[in-house]
Amino acid sequence: MGSAKRGGTRAGGGRPSPWRHQPTRTIRIPQIFEAILLEIAQNLDQSSEDVLVVDLKSLAITKQTKKEQVNLLKIPIYKHSSAKVVRLEDLARVFQELL
């Protein structure tokens, strides 16, 4: 009796992944975070037009549509003790221009 060519992996075999962003990876996380992290990942995968706000106390997720983008290139970056820093006055000025 000959060897039947069955089983194994095939290109295009199986059901398609529900994730838009590929490839996927299995990770180990504490079970308490499983539901909220999966929901966050699914929301991020479905739309890049929304901003997700997560309340860490209640673990609730709300979506906010992006309205405007801030051009951070207008903010000068300084060095202080070999660290990159920005002045709050410069940051406030950029946000005030949005209003």
Buried (B, 14 or more C-beta within 10 A) or exposed (E): EEEEEEEEEEEEEEEEEEEEEEEEEEEEEEEEEEEBBEBBBEBEBEEEEBEEEBEEEEBEEEEEEEEEEEEEEEEEEEEEEEEEEEEEEEBEEBEEEEE
